Amino acid sequence: MDGMVWERLSMAQGGVRGSGAQVIATFVALGMASGLLGVALPGIEQHFTIPHHMTGSLFTGMTAGFVLGSSSTAWVIRRLGLRRTLTLSLLLLAFSLVSAATAPSWLLLVVSLTIHGIAAGSVGTGVNSYAVACFPPSLFSWLHASFGIGMAASAATLSTMLGGGFSWHYGYFAIALLIAALTFWLCVARWLPEAFLSDGITVCPSPLTVTLHQKLAWLLGGIISLAAIEGVVGVWAASVLIGRGLSSDVAGTGAAIYWTAFTAGRLLIGGLVRFVAPQQIIRVSAWILLAGMVIFMYASSISGSWIGLAIAGMAVAPLFPLILAYAAERLGPSRASQLTAAYSVSSNLSQTALSSLAGVVASIWGTGAIALYLVIVGIGLVALTEMTLPAARQHQEP
């Protein structure tokens, strides 16, 4: 069956070139929706008058939705095709932002962000499965850079609106409108090659049971789980800066700088991966990320905080796409495609746990303690990459 699948993929390659712009647009839309919460979170807490530890319910709802969306994507694609699935999911993503902006209670906000998670899980799993199967590692990393562009753009947009006296609600409305416009363009463009879409099995591989017998799959999954620190920093950076006495728009600018550096890191890595082995980039990136978190923790000025966030953002950027690309190289493209959804779910579950724990830390010791918490997570990531990747170089899977 795998031979038939990848023969069909190779036949579809001719249509891949024409779909590149649409794939980028999809990643940008997903990034725009995902980049809002970190900047909006202080305002959300104030609007609903809830303590820091209560934000865990937001992350839990989003992750529960993401798991549901990711796990059901294969079933939906088999019935609707990838194009319709992504289009409907993007519309649902825009709806979830409008719903969040108009939610009259905390419970309905959690429900709205759960819907957001369902849509994001479906979009992310579908487009990542397509990209990892059809694009080389360097281009795959550049495609993921467009996700960072969306994150940085939405964070900067919301920060600017907050600085202009608008509430976080208007930022959610604005990004929802942009995503709806992008979705309309994707519908008009009728993107993705039909040869790729005619059989759902192309993007919905067989169950994971065989792949999960591979030791390397688990080792890389462990790194991806701790690499979820990328989202934790993005969500809590503005809160930490506000806790240091900065205004909401200046703190939001710090988050935007983080996501801008994140995007630059993914653009840079697309060229670097041609000359340096992925596992070496992952190991070095983990160390640089830790250095950035230490600078952020000890920074006593705005510029110092921004420098730490910029270093961390650029360093964490390569981890997720390079692990997926490395899995394709070592385990084979069919197994890597199987692992895409599993790794995405693992990353989101880990991000929920780490973000929720950060909220507990903030409630007990204050938001300033989150910086130390991030350093500890960074140490764990360095330790895991140092233990895992040397073994990965020696462990060639059949």
C-alpha positions in Angstrom: 0.0 0.0 0.0 2.8 2.4 0.8 4.3 1.9 -2.6 1.0 2.9 -4.3 0.7 5.9 -2.0 4.1 7.3 -2.8 3.8 6.5 -6.5 0.7 8.7 -6.5 2.6 11.4 -4.6 5.3 11.4 -7.2 2.7 11.8 -9.9 1.2 14.7 -8.0 4.5 16.6 -7.8 3.9 18.4 -11.0 1.0 20.3 -9.4 2.9 21.1 -6.2 4.8 24.0 -7.6 1.6 25.8 -8.4 0.2 25.3 -4.9 3.2 26.9 -3.1 1.6 30.3 -2.7 -1.6 28.8 -1.4 0.3 26.6 1.1 2.1 29.7 2.4 -1.2 31.6 2.7 -2.6 28.7 4.7 0.4 28.7 7.1 0.1 32.6 7.4 -3.6 32.3 8.3 -2.9 29.7 10.9 -0.1 31.8 12.4 -2.2 34.9 12.5 -4.9 33.1 14.5 -2.3 31.6 16.9 -0.4 34.8 17.5 -3.1 36.7 19.2 -3.5 35.1 22.6 -0.1 36.0 24.0 -0.6 39.7 23.4 -4.3 39.6 24.4 -3.9 37.5 27.6 -3.3 40.3 30.1 -6.3 42.2 28.7 -8.4 39.0 28.8 -7.5 38.4 32.4 -8.4 41.9 33.3 -11.7 41.9 31.3 -12.9 38.7 33.0 -11.2 39.5 36.3 -9.7 36.0 36.6 -6.4 35.0 38.3 -3.3 33.7 36.4 -3.9 30.1 37.1 -7.4 30.2 35.6 -5.8 30.7 32.2 -5.0 27.0 32.2 -8.6 26.3 31.2 -8.1 28.3 28.0 -5.0 26.2 27.1 -6.8 23.0 28.0 -9.8 23.9 25.9 -7.6 24.8 22.9 -5.6 21.6 23.2 -8.7 19.4 23.6 -10.0 21.0 20.4 -6.7 20.5 18.7 -6.5 16.9 19.5 -10.1 16.4 18.3 -9.4 18.3 15.1 -6.1 16.5 14.4 -7.4 13.0 15.1 -10.5 13.5 12.9 -8.8 15.2 10.0 -8.0 11.9 8.2 -11.7 10.8 8.4 -12.9 14.2 7.1 -10.4 14.3 4.3 -11.4 10.9 3.1 -14.9 12.2 2.6 -14.4 15.8 1.6 -10.9 16.0 0.1 -8.1 18.1 1.5 -9.1 21.3 -0.3 -12.6 21.4 1.1 -11.4 20.3 4.5 -8.9 23.1 4.8 -11.3 25.7 3.4 -14.0 24.8 5.9 -11.5 24.6 8.8 -10.2 28.1 7.9 -13.7 29.5 8.0 -14.3 27.8 11.3 -11.0 29.4 12.6 -12.2 32.9 11.6 -15.6 32.2 13.3 -13.9 31.1 16.5 -12.0 34.4 16.7 -15.3 36.4 16.3 -16.9 34.2 18.9 -14.0 34.8 21.3 -14.2 38.5 20.8 -17.9 38.6 21.5 -18.0 36.0 24.4 -20.0 37.4 27.3 -18.6 35.0 29.9 -15.4 33.1 30.7 -17.1 29.8 29.9 -18.1 30.9 26.4 -14.6 32.2 25.8 -13.2 28.7 26.7 -15.8 27.2 24.3 -14.8 29.6 21.6 -11.1 28.8 22.0 -11.9 25.1 22.0 -13.5 25.6 18.6 -10.3 27.5 17.6 -8.3 24.4 18.6 -10.5 22.1 16.5 -10.0 24.3 13.4 -6.3 24.8 14.0 -5.8 21.1 14.5 -7.5 20.3 11.2 -5.7 23.0 9.3 -2.3 22.2 10.8 -2.5 18.4 10.3 -3.8 18.7 6.8 -1.4 21.2 5.4 1.6 19.7 7.3 0.9 16.2 5.9 0.7 17.7 2.4 3.9 19.8 2.9 6.1 17.1 4.5 5.2 14.7 1.7 5.7 17.1 -1.2 8.4 19.5 -0.3 12.1 19.1 0.5 13.4 19.9 4.0 14.8 23.4 3.0 11.5 24.5 1.4 9.5 22.8 4.2 11.3 25.0 6.7 10.6 28.1 4.6 6.9 27.2 4.5 6.9 27.0 8.2 8.5 30.4 8.3 5.2 31.8 6.8 3.5 30.5 10.0 5.9 32.8 12.0 5.1 35.7 9.6 1.4 35.2 10.5 2.3 35.1 14.3 4.4 38.2 14.1 1.9 40.1 12.0 -1.0 39.4 14.3 1.0 40.2 17.5 2.2 43.4 16.0 -1.3 44.3 14.8 -2.8 43.8 18.2 0.0 45.6 19.9 -0.5 48.6 17.7 -4.2 48.6 18.3 -3.7 48.3 22.1 -1.3 51.3 21.9 -4.0 53.2 20.0 -6.5 52.7 22.8 -8.4 49.8 21.3 -9.3 46.7 23.3 -8.1 43.2 22.4 -11.6 42.5 21.0 -11.0 44.6 18.0 -7.7 42.8 17.2 -9.6 39.5 17.1 -12.2 41.0 14.7 -9.5 42.3 12.4 -7.6 39.0 12.2 -10.8 37.1 11.7 -11.6 39.4 8.7 -8.1 38.8 7.2 -8.4 35.0 7.6 -11.8 35.1 5.9 -10.3 37.1 3.0 -7.5 34.6 2.6 -9.9 31.8 2.6 -12.0 33.4 -0.1 -8.8 33.8 -2.2 -8.0 30.1 -1.7 -11.5 29.2 -2.9 -11.0 31.3 -6.0 -7.5 29.9 -6.6 -8.8 26.3 -6.4 -5.5 25.2 -5.0 -3.9 21.8 -4.6 -3.4 19.4 -7.5 -6.4 17.1 -8.1 -4.1 14.1 -8.5 -3.1 14.5 -4.9 -6.7 14.9 -3.7 -8.5 12.2 -5.5 -7.7 9.6 -2.9 -7.7 10.5 0.8 -5.1 7.8 1.5 -2.5 10.0 0.0 -2.6 12.4 3.0 -4.1 10.0 5.5 -1.6 7.2 6.0 -2.2 3.9 7.8 -2.3 3.6 11.6 0.7 4.5 13.7 1.1 1.1 15.3 4.0 0.0 13.1 5.8 3.4 13.2 5.5 3.6 17.0 7.6 0.5 17.3 10.6 2.6 16.1 12.7 3.9 19.0 13.7 7.0 17.1 10.1 8.0 16.7 9.7 8.2 20.5 13.0 10.0 21.0 12.2 12.7 18.5 8.7 13.0 20.0 10.2 13.7 23.3 12.2 16.6 21.9 9.1 18.0 20.1 7.2 17.9 23.4 9.8 20.1 25.1 10.2 22.3 22.0 6.7 23.3 22.7 8.4 26.0 24.8 8.1 28.1 21.6 4.4 28.6 22.3 4.8 29.1 26.0 7.3 32.0 25.5 5.0 33.6 23.0 2.0 33.3 25.3 3.6 34.5 28.6 6.3 37.0 27.4 4.0 40.0 27.4 2.6 39.1 30.9 6.2 38.9 32.2 7.1 42.3 30.8 3.9 43.9 32.1 4.8 42.4 35.5 8.1 44.3 35.2 6.2 47.6 34.9 5.9 48.0 31.1 2.7 49.1 29.4 0.6 46.6 27.4 1.6 47.9 24.0 5.4 47.9 24.8 5.0 44.4 26.3 3.1 43.3 23.2 5.9 44.7 21.1 8.2 42.3 22.9 6.0 39.4 21.9 6.0 40.7 18.3 9.8 40.8 18.3 9.9 37.2 19.5 7.7 36.0 16.7 9.6 38.2 14.1 12.9 36.6 15.2 11.1 33.2 15.1 10.2 33.9 11.5 13.7 35.0 10.7 15.1 31.8 12.2 12.9 29.7 10.0 13.9 31.6 6.9 17.6 31.3 7.8 17.3 27.6 8.5 15.9 26.9 5.1 19.3 27.7 3.6 21.5 26.4 6.4 20.0 22.9 6.3 21.5 22.5 2.9 25.0 22.5 4.5 24.6 21.4 8.1 23.0 18.1 9.3 19.6 18.7 10.9 20.5 17.0 14.2 23.4 19.4 14.6 21.2 22.4 14.0 18.7 21.1 16.5 21.4 20.6 19.2 23.0 24.0 18.7 19.6 25.7 18.6 18.6 24.2 22.0 21.8 25.7 23.6 21.1 29.1 22.0 17.5 29.0 23.1 18.7 28.4 26.7 21.1 31.4 26.4 18.2 33.6 25.2 16.0 32.6 28.1 18.8 33.3 30.6 19.3 36.8 29.1 15.5 37.4 29.3 15.5 36.3 33.0 18.3 38.6 34.0 17.4 41.6 31.8 16.9 44.8 33.7 16.0 47.0 30.7 13.5 46.9 27.9 16.3 46.4 25.3 17.8 43.5 27.3 14.4 41.8 27.5 13.8 42.2 23.8 17.3 40.9 22.9 16.7 37.8 25.0 13.3 37.2 23.3 14.8 37.7 19.9 17.6 35.2 20.5 15.1 32.7 21.9 12.7 33.2 19.0 15.4 32.7 16.4 16.8 29.6 18.2 13.5 27.8 18.8 12.3 28.3 15.2 14.1 25.3 13.5 13.1 22.7 16.1 9.6 21.6 14.9 10.2 21.6 11.1 13.6 20.1 11.3 12.5 17.2 13.5 9.7 16.5 11.0 12.2 16.7 8.2 14.7 14.5 10.1 12.0 11.9 10.8 11.3 11.8 7.0 15.0 11.3 6.3 15.6 8.6 8.9 12.3 6.8 9.1 11.1 7.3 5.5 8.5 9.7 4.1 5.4 7.5 4.8 6.3 7.1 8.5 7.1 10.8 8.8 3.7 11.6 7.4 2.1 9.3 9.9 3.9 11.0 12.7 2.9 14.5 11.6 -0.4 14.4 13.4 1.0 12.6 16.4 3.8 15.1 16.8 1.5 18.0 16.4 -0.8 16.6 19.1 2.2 15.9 21.4 3.4 19.4 20.9 0.1 20.9 21.8 -0.5 18.7 24.8 2.9 19.6 26.1 2.3 23.3 25.4 -0.9 23.2 27.3 0.8 21.5 30.3 3.7 23.9 30.2 1.6 27.0 29.8 -0.9 26.0 32.5 2.0 25.3 34.9 3.4 28.7 34.1 0.1 30.2 35.2 0.3 28.3 38.5 3.9 29.6 38.9 2.7 33.2 38.3 -0.2 32.8 40.8 2.2 31.6 43.5 5.4 33.6 42.9 4.3 36.3 40.5 4.8 36.6 36.7 8.5 37.3 37.2 9.1 33.7 38.2 7.9 32.6 34.7 11.3 33.6 33.3 13.1 31.2 35.7 10.6 28.5 34.8 11.3 29.0 31.1 15.1 28.6 31.8 14.4 25.3 33.6 12.4 24.0 30.7 15.2 25.1 28.4 17.7 23.1 30.5 15.5 20.1 30.1 15.4 20.5 26.3 19.2 20.8 26.1 19.6 17.7 28.2 17.1 15.7 26.1 18.7 16.7 22.7 22.2 15.9 24.0 21.0 12.5 25.1 18.8 11.7 22.1 20.5 12.9 19.0 23.9 11.2 19.5 21.9 8.0 19.8 19.9 9.0 16.8 23.0 9.3 14.6 24.0 5.7 15.5 20.5 4.3 15.3 19.5 3.7 11.7 15.9 2.5 11.5 15.1 -0.3 9.0 
